[in-house]
Structures are given as structure tokens and as C-alpha cells.
Amino acid sequence: MVVSRSYAVRTYGCQMNVHDSERMAGLLEAAGYSRSDEPDAADVVVFNTCAVRENADNKLYGNLSHLAPIKRERPDMQVAVGGCLAQKDRETIVARAPWVDVVFGTHNVHALPVLLERARHNERAQVEIAESLEVFPSTLPARRESAYAGWVSISVGCNNTCTFCIVPALRGKEKDRRPGDVLAEVQALAADGVLEVTLLGQNVNAYGQEFGGEMSRGAFAKLLRSCGDVEGLERVRFTSPHPRDFTSDVIAAMAQTPNVCPQLHMPLQSGSDDVLRRMRRSYRSSRFLSILDEVRESIPDAAISTDIIVGFPGETDADFEATLDVVRRARFANAFTFQYSPRPGTPAAELDGQLPKKVVQERYMRLAALQEEISWAGNRAQEGRELEVLVSSGEGRKDGATRRLSGRARDGRLVHFAPAGPGDAQPRPGDVVTVRIDYGAPHHLVSDGGVITHRRTRAGDAYEAGERSGPVPTTLGLPAFGRPPAEPEAAGCGVPATSAAGAR
């Protein structure tokens, strides 16, 4: 009897990493591995790392140290490290943690099973980092974490040169998938019962620029409209756009395509034009606000979120006040705010005017308090409205105690709701319900009046049957409209993180 080896994938960072981890899991299962219910007991443990978050390396090596005694007891166990930090640190990982068996980067995810087998055969660590993309990750087999929501990568890499961001150095220049390939994947997901798809890219609305000619004109807007024709697909989201490339044809496509959700994540980074120049952000605050005005004119109920970095080198009191002014005028539904921290290898790390931690912290707290006030007012305005909610798993940390279920409204807001009565069929993750909002809290909405309508779906059937219903919560695309993360320090990635938005 042949016993298959088991695996566990641990994911850190943004939704692009979640997407890549699903491909790593798919590759391992295609190679004969089975998913382990106990990560520390797995035969292969893969870390898919992030280089954007503060202290990302310390967290990685701390987790690797935890596995060292387990590895000594079980020498056949293998440890692999991939992702952005692996792309950056390379051989340093094996030097600091010699019990690591495989190190691979962002450009050669497909090589993971081969590297594991080679390391086992040769009985030595395999470090293989490609300098450019070899195989587009979305073409690889996948083990999806969700029966009802799927990630579809439309591009990888970034052509921008923001001074705070390390992502272009680690993910490379932008490479776009052909529209037909993207739509084929979206159609396959919808045919499999998936209700919601999120289009992923470091800068989604620059999509198609490398195609050239007529094909490149309005490519992202055309892609959104094409997603609207996919049978069975009820919700389309995307992340993240860049203000420089955000055009009227995209706004029109959002407004005129019924399954494109009324939600937009538009990274501001700073409300000061001087700071934006030092960041090499190729727009100014007036242009940013004009985009929001145009979006709201076409999509009045749009929930708009953003990223803001506080304490960028040289930021003055006046610069910070300019940011507060833009936040007041923008009325964001939510903002992911970060204290600037230098990233080695980025131009901003070498700039003069690095601010004292105390100053940055005080500004961060003021900004967070202002945004909480605005978010709360926006959520209170939802009271009395009937909202369609896609029921999700793992979103409500207190659902067990409150006996509520949780899900996302079409605009991305988190909704906690009381399920149906004892004699009624209970909504399952993947089902769609309508509820009336009783209370708007700063970071979520509450409905305790019971479910008004409940539509059972194929996705709910799949979840109930145990198909693709892993323990990792799916944040349904864009950053969650919920309580800001406990760790505010970050700067860099264009795709919002699963626990916090990255800087874009």
C-alpha cells in the first residue's frame, strides 16, 4: 500500500500570495501529495512569504525555528520557502536556517514539486530563483480555498517606480495574460459554481498596455464588460488600480455591467502633493478627488477604500494636514493606514528626513480616529436598508458566541446577521441572503431581524459537501471593511493583503 506524503502551505501577505498558494497546493496535489489537517505534522511545509510587512523576515525565521526541533525528530520532513522574501533573500535563508530544504521565488512557483524531489534525492538544499517569469501562475493547477469565491490573476509584476515599494524588484516588470485566457478561467470557475471572482494585478487598469495597437486600448474596461457576460457569475471585483491609469471607460464599465460590484479600492498614499512627488506617484490630490467624484456620479452607492502611508520621509505638519483634508473630502468607507518604515533596497529608505517614531505614531492615531469617525457615519447610513449578502466562512470572529452568521454585501461591507429560525434551512457559506440592517458599527453592519430571503446555491452545496472549504477565510477580493489590523506598519505591495492592505 502506497501512503501519500502530506503537505501544508502557510501564506503571508497579499491576495496575490493567496492566489499563488492555491497554485502551490494544486501542484503538490497533482504530484500525489495530500493536504494535512495538522500543519506541524505535514511531511512538507511550504512558507509563501511577504517582503512588504514590517518584520516579515523576523516572523519567517521565528516560524522556521519552531520547525527545527520537529525536523530533527522527523528528518524526512521537508521545509520549503517561496514568495517575495525568498526572491529577495535567496541563499541567506538556508544560511540562517540550514534545515530548510527548498528555496524558490516568485517567478518559478511551478518548480516546487521538482525541487522537493531533487532535494530529497540529493540530500541537500535546493535554492532556485528565476530572474523573470517562467510560467504564468494562473495556468497551473489549483486547490482553491473557497467554493464560492475565486482569484483570477490578469497580470503579474509592476512597471511603476514608487520610491517606497519593493514589489517591482521582486515581482518583475508587468506581464499580462491574454484576455481569452483570463475569460476561460473565469468561465471555468463560474461553471464550477463560483459566484464571485476577483481580478488580481499589481496595477489592474494598466492591463493590456503591452499588447499594443487596438487591443491595448481600453483593455481592462473591455475585460470587465466581458466578465458581465459570463453565465452564473454574480459578483466581479478587482484589485488594485492606480490613480494614474484610472480612466472614464473603466468607470463606465463598472456602472453598466451589473455583476461588477459597487466597490473600489483606490490607493491615495498621501494627500500632500509634495509627498506624492517624493513617492513618485504620478498624480496629485486634485486628480485623485476628481476620480472619486466621477465614480460617485456614475455609481452613487460605491464604497471606496484606500491606502495611506503616514510619516513618509520629509512629511511636514502641513503635509499631514493635507492628507487629513483629502480624507475628510473623500469620505472613504474604509482606509488602510500604515506607519512608514524603510525597506532596504527602496529609494525611500535612503531619503533624508526620516521621522521620529513618536511623531509618526501620533499622526497615525489622529488619522485612524478621523477615518473611524467617517467609516462609522457611512455604516450608520446603511441602517434600514435591505442588502444582499454572500454568506462566507471565517469572517466573524464572534459568530459562535453571538450565534450570527457573516458575509459580504455587494459593496464589500462586512455584515453579521441572525440566521433563520430553528425550523428553516440555515444559510451556508456560498448561499445568498437578503437582510435588513439594524445597526451600523464602525467596522461592520449588524442585522438581527432574521433573513428576509435565502437562496441556496451550488457553491453552498459544495461547501456543505466539504469541497474546497478550507479553514482559511476568503476576504472576497478587496480589503475587508473591518477593524484595521493590529500591526499598522507596512509599505509597498500593490495588492492589498489578506489581513491588511499593502501600499500601492
C-alpha positions in Angstrom: 0.0 0.0 0.0 1.4 3.4 -1.0 1.0 6.2 1.5 1.0 9.6 0.0 3.1 12.3 1.6 1.2 15.2 3.2 1.7 19.0 2.8 0.7 22.3 4.4 1.1 25.8 2.9 1.3 28.8 5.1 0.6 32.1 3.4 1.7 35.6 4.5 0.9 38.9 2.8 -1.4 39.9 -0.1 -4.1 38.3 -2.1 -1.6 37.6 -4.9 0.2 35.4 -2.4 -3.1 33.7 -1.6 -3.6 33.1 -5.3 -0.1 31.7 -5.6 -0.5 29.5 -2.6 -3.6 27.9 -4.2 -1.4 27.1 -7.1 1.3 25.6 -4.9 -1.3 23.4 -3.2 -2.6 22.4 -6.6 0.8 21.4 -7.9 1.5 19.3 -4.8 -1.8 17.5 -5.1 -1.2 16.9 -8.8 2.2 15.4 -7.7 0.5 13.0 -5.3 0.6 14.9 -2.0 -2.4 15.2 0.2 -3.4 18.1 2.4 -2.6 17.8 6.1 -5.2 18.7 8.7 -2.3 19.3 11.2 0.3 21.6 9.6 3.1 20.7 12.0 2.5 17.0 11.2 2.8 17.5 7.5 5.6 15.8 5.5 6.2 19.0 3.5 5.6 22.5 5.0 5.7 25.4 2.5 6.0 29.1 3.6 4.8 31.5 1.0 6.3 34.8 2.2 5.8 38.5 2.0 8.6 41.1 2.0 6.3 44.1 2.5 5.1 43.9 6.0 7.3 45.2 8.9 9.5 42.5 10.4 8.5 40.0 7.7 11.9 38.3 7.9 11.8 38.0 11.7 8.4 36.3 11.5 9.6 33.9 8.9 12.8 32.9 10.8 10.8 32.6 14.0 8.4 30.2 12.3 11.3 28.3 10.8 12.9 28.0 14.2 9.7 26.4 15.5 10.1 23.7 12.9 13.7 23.0 13.7 13.2 20.5 16.6 10.4 18.8 14.6 12.7 18.4 11.7 15.4 16.9 14.0 12.8 14.3 15.2 11.5 13.7 11.6 14.4 14.1 9.2 12.3 13.1 6.2 10.1 16.2 6.7 10.8 18.9 4.2 10.6 22.6 4.6 10.2 25.0 1.5 10.3 28.8 1.4 8.8 30.7 -1.5 7.4 34.1 -2.3 8.7 37.6 -2.2 11.0 37.2 0.8 12.6 34.2 -0.8 13.1 36.1 -4.0 14.9 38.8 -2.0 16.9 36.8 0.5 17.8 33.7 -1.6 20.7 31.7 -0.2 20.5 33.8 3.0 17.5 31.7 4.1 19.5 28.4 4.0 22.4 30.1 5.7 20.2 31.3 8.6 18.0 28.2 8.7 20.1 25.3 7.4 17.2 22.8 7.9 15.3 24.4 5.0 15.3 22.1 2.0 14.0 24.3 -0.8 14.0 28.0 -1.6 12.1 29.2 -4.7 11.0 32.6 -5.8 8.0 34.4 -7.3 8.9 33.6 -10.9 9.2 29.8 -10.6 6.3 28.6 -8.5 5.8 25.7 -11.0 9.2 24.2 -10.0 8.2 23.4 -6.4 7.4 19.6 -6.7 10.6 19.1 -8.8 12.8 21.0 -6.3 11.3 19.0 -3.4 12.1 15.7 -5.2 15.6 16.9 -6.1 16.3 17.9 -2.5 15.2 14.5 -1.3 17.2 12.7 -3.8 20.4 14.7 -3.5 20.0 15.1 0.3 21.0 18.8 0.1 19.1 22.1 -0.1 17.9 23.3 -3.4 17.9 27.1 -4.0 16.5 28.1 -7.3 15.5 31.7 -8.0 14.4 32.8 -11.6 15.0 36.4 -12.7 11.9 36.6 -14.8 8.5 34.9 -15.0 8.8 31.4 -16.5 5.2 30.1 -16.2 2.1 32.3 -15.6 0.9 31.1 -12.1 -2.8 31.1 -13.2 -2.1 28.4 -15.8 -1.0 26.0 -13.0 -3.3 23.5 -11.2 -5.0 25.0 -8.2 -6.6 23.8 -4.9 -9.0 26.6 -4.1 -9.8 27.5 -0.6 -13.3 28.7 -1.3 -16.3 27.1 -3.0 -17.9 30.4 -3.7 -15.1 32.9 -4.5 -12.1 32.7 -6.7 -9.0 34.7 -7.6 -8.0 35.2 -11.2 -4.7 36.8 -12.0 -4.8 39.1 -15.0 -1.2 40.3 -14.7 1.9 40.0 -12.6 4.6 42.5 -11.9 4.6 46.3 -12.0 6.1 49.0 -14.2 5.8 51.8 -11.6 8.7 53.1 -9.6 7.2 54.2 -6.3 10.1 55.0 -4.0 8.6 53.1 -1.0 7.8 49.9 -2.8 10.0 46.8 -3.2 7.4 44.8 -5.2 8.7 45.6 -8.8 12.1 44.3 -7.8 10.6 41.1 -6.5 7.7 40.5 -8.9 9.4 42.0 -12.0 8.0 44.0 -14.9 4.3 43.8 -15.7 3.3 40.8 -17.8 -0.3 40.5 -18.9 -2.4 37.4 -19.7 -4.3 37.3 -22.9 -8.0 38.3 -22.5 -9.2 34.9 -23.8 -7.1 33.0 -21.2 -8.5 35.2 -18.4 -12.1 34.8 -19.5 -11.6 31.0 -20.0 -10.6 30.7 -16.3 -13.4 33.0 -15.2 -15.9 30.8 -17.2 -14.5 27.6 -15.7 -14.9 29.0 -12.2 -18.5 30.0 -12.8 -19.3 26.7 -14.4 -17.9 25.1 -11.2 -20.4 27.1 -9.1 -18.2 30.0 -8.0 -20.4 33.2 -7.6 -17.6 35.8 -7.1 -14.4 36.4 -8.9 -11.7 38.9 -8.1 -9.4 40.0 -10.9 -5.8 40.4 -9.5 -2.9 42.5 -10.6 -0.4 45.0 -9.1 -2.0 47.6 -11.4 -5.1 46.1 -13.0 -6.1 49.2 -15.0 -2.7 49.2 -16.8 -3.8 45.8 -18.1 -3.2 45.3 -21.8 -0.6 48.0 -22.4 2.0 45.5 -23.5 -0.4 44.1 -26.2 0.0 47.3 -28.3 -2.3 48.7 -31.0 -6.1 48.5 -30.9 -6.0 45.5 -28.5 -4.4 47.6 -25.7 -7.0 50.4 -25.9 -9.4 50.1 -23.0 -8.4 46.6 -22.4 -9.3 46.5 -18.8 -12.7 48.1 -19.3 -13.4 45.5 -22.1 -12.4 42.7 -19.8 -14.8 43.9 -17.1 -17.7 44.0 -19.6 -16.8 40.6 -20.9 -17.0 39.2 -17.3 -20.5 40.6 -17.3 -21.5 38.1 -20.0 -20.3 35.0 -18.0 -23.3 32.9 -17.1 -23.7 32.2 -13.4 -21.1 34.8 -12.3 -22.9 37.2 -9.9 -20.0 39.3 -8.5 -16.9 40.7 -10.0 -14.3 42.7 -8.1 -10.7 43.8 -8.9 -7.6 45.0 -7.1 -5.7 47.2 -7.2 -6.0 50.1 -9.6 -3.6 53.1 -9.8 -5.0 56.6 -10.0 -2.7 57.4 -12.9 -4.3 54.8 -15.2 -7.8 55.0 -13.9 -9.9 56.2 -16.8 -13.6 57.0 -17.6 -14.1 53.9 -19.7 -13.4 51.7 -16.6 -15.9 53.8 -14.5 -18.5 53.3 -17.3 -17.8 49.6 -17.4 -18.3 49.3 -13.7 -21.6 51.3 -13.8 -23.0 49.5 -16.8 -22.0 45.9 -16.0 -24.5 44.5 -13.5 -22.2 41.9 -11.9 -19.3 44.3 -11.3 -19.6 45.2 -7.6 -20.0 48.9 -6.5 -16.7 48.8 -4.6 -13.4 50.4 -5.4 -10.1 50.3 -3.7 -8.2 53.4 -4.8 -4.8 53.9 -3.1 -4.2 57.5 -2.1 -0.9 57.1 -0.1 -0.7 60.8 0.8 -2.9 63.9 0.4 0.2 66.1 0.1 1.4 66.8 -3.5 4.9 67.3 -2.3 4.9 63.9 -0.6 3.4 62.3 -3.7 6.2 63.7 -5.8 8.8 62.2 -3.4 6.9 58.9 -3.6 7.0 59.1 -7.4 3.2 58.9 -7.5 2.2 60.3 -10.9 -1.0 62.1 -9.8 -1.9 64.9 -7.4 -4.6 65.2 -4.8 -6.9 67.2 -7.1 -6.8 64.5 -9.7 -7.4 61.8 -7.1 -10.5 63.6 -5.8 -11.8 64.2 -9.3 -11.7 60.4 -9.9 -13.8 59.8 -6.8 -16.3 62.5 -7.9 -16.7 60.8 -11.3 -17.1 57.3 -9.7 -19.8 58.6 -7.3 -21.6 60.4 -10.1 -21.9 57.1 -12.1 -22.2 54.8 -9.1 -23.8 56.7 -6.2 -23.6 53.8 -3.7 -20.0 52.9 -4.4 -18.0 52.1 -1.3 -14.5 53.4 -1.8 -11.5 52.4 0.3 -7.9 53.4 0.2 -4.3 53.0 1.5 -2.4 55.8 3.2 1.2 55.9 4.4 1.8 58.2 7.4 5.3 59.6 8.2 6.9 59.3 4.8 10.4 60.8 4.9 10.2 64.6 4.9 6.5 64.7 5.7 5.8 68.0 7.5 2.9 69.0 9.7 1.4 70.8 6.7 1.8 67.7 4.5 0.0 65.6 7.1 -2.8 68.2 7.4 -3.2 68.0 3.6 -3.8 64.2 4.0 -6.4 64.8 6.7 -8.1 67.3 4.4 -8.3 64.9 1.5 -9.6 62.1 3.8 -12.4 64.5 5.0 -13.3 65.3 1.4 -13.0 61.8 0.1 -15.3 60.2 2.8 -13.7 56.8 2.4 -15.8 53.8 3.5 -12.5 52.4 4.9 -8.8 53.3 4.9 -5.9 51.1 5.5 -3.4 53.3 7.2 0.3 52.4 7.7 3.2 53.9 9.5 6.1 54.3 7.1 9.0 52.1 7.8 12.0 51.9 5.4 12.5 48.9 3.2 16.1 48.0 2.3 16.6 48.3 -1.4 14.0 51.0 -1.9 14.9 54.6 -2.8 12.8 56.0 0.1 15.0 54.2 2.6 17.9 56.5 1.6 15.9 59.7 1.7 16.7 62.5 4.2 14.1 63.4 6.7 13.3 60.1 8.3 10.8 61.0 11.1 10.9 60.0 14.7 8.7 57.1 15.7 6.8 59.2 18.2 5.8 61.8 15.6 4.7 59.0 13.1 2.7 57.3 15.8 0.9 60.4 16.9 -0.1 61.2 13.3 -1.2 57.7 12.7 -3.5 57.8 15.7 -5.1 61.1 14.5 -5.7 59.7 11.0 -7.1 56.5 12.3 -9.5 58.4 14.6 -10.7 60.6 11.8 -11.3 57.7 9.5 -13.1 55.7 12.1 -15.5 58.6 12.5 -16.1 58.7 8.8 -16.5 54.9 8.5 -19.0 54.8 11.3 -21.1 57.6 9.7 -21.1 55.7 6.4 -22.1 52.5 8.1 -24.9 54.2 10.1 -26.2 55.4 6.8 -26.8 51.8 5.9 -29.3 51.3 8.7 -32.8 50.4 7.5 -31.5 49.3 4.1 -32.0 45.8 2.7 -28.7 44.3 1.5 -27.8 41.2 -0.5 -25.2 39.2 1.4 -23.0 36.4 0.1 -22.5 34.2 3.2 -18.9 33.5 3.9 -16.8 31.4 6.3 -14.3 32.6 8.9 -15.3 36.3 8.6 -17.0 36.7 12.0 -14.6 36.1 14.9 -17.5 36.1 17.4 -20.1 34.3 15.3 -20.1 31.3 17.7 -20.8 33.5 20.7 -23.4 35.7 19.1 -25.0 32.9 17.0 -24.8 35.0 14.0 -23.5 34.3 10.5 -21.4 36.6 8.4 -20.9 37.6 4.8 -20.2 40.5 2.5 -22.6 42.9 0.9 -22.1 43.7 -2.8 -20.2 46.8 -1.8 -17.8 44.8 0.3 -19.1 45.7 3.8 -19.0 43.0 6.4 -22.4 42.0 7.6 -23.1 40.0 10.8 -26.7 38.6 10.7 -29.0 36.4 12.7 -29.8 33.3 10.7 -33.3 31.9 10.0 -35.5 30.4 12.7 -35.0 26.8 14.1 -37.4 25.3 11.5 -35.9 27.0 8.5 -33.0 25.9 6.3 -29.8 27.5 7.6 -27.8 29.6 5.2 -24.5 28.0 4.3 -21.2 29.7 3.1 -21.8 30.3 -0.6 -25.6 30.9 -0.2 -27.1 34.4 -0.8 -29.4 36.1 1.6 -31.2 39.4 1.9 -31.2 41.1 5.4 -32.3 44.5 6.7 -29.6 46.4 8.6 -30.4 47.3 12.2 -27.1 48.8 13.2 -24.0 50.2 11.6 -20.9 49.9 13.7 -17.6 51.5 12.7 -16.2 48.3 11.1 -19.3 46.2 10.3 -23.1 46.1 9.9 -25.5 44.1 12.1 -28.8 42.6 11.2 -30.8 40.8 14.0 -34.2 40.8 12.4 -33.8 37.5 10.6 -33.3 36.6 7.0 -35.7 38.1 4.5 -34.8 35.9 1.5 -32.5 32.9 1.3 -31.2 31.5 -2.0 -29.4 28.1 -1.8 -26.6 27.9 -4.4 -24.3 25.3 -5.9 -21.5 26.9 -4.0 -23.4 26.3 -0.8 -23.9 22.7 -1.8 -20.2 22.3 -2.5 -19.3 23.9 0.9 -21.7 21.6 2.7 -20.3 18.6 0.9 -16.8 19.6 2.1 -15.4 20.6 -1.3 -12.8 23.3 -1.2 -13.9 24.6 2.2 -10.6 25.1 3.9 -10.2 26.9 7.2 -8.6 30.0 5.7 -11.2 32.8 5.4 -11.7 34.3 2.0 -11.8 38.1 2.0 -13.7 38.1 -1.3 -11.2 40.2 -3.2 -10.7 43.7 -1.9 -9.6 44.7 1.6 -12.2 43.8 4.2 -14.4 46.6 5.5 -13.5 45.6 9.1 -11.3 46.6 12.0 -7.9 47.8 10.9 -5.0 45.3 11.6 -3.1 45.5 14.9 0.2 45.9 13.0 0.0 49.2 11.1 3.5 49.3 9.7 3.8 48.4 6.1 4.7 50.0 2.8 5.0 48.5 -0.6 2.7 45.9 -2.2 0.2 46.8 -4.8 -2.3 44.1 -3.9 -4.0 44.5 -0.6 -3.0 42.0 2.0 -5.4 39.5 3.4 -5.1 40.9 6.9 -4.3 44.5 5.7 -3.9 46.3 2.5 -0.5 46.8 1.1 0.7 50.2 -0.1 0.2 50.8 -3.8 
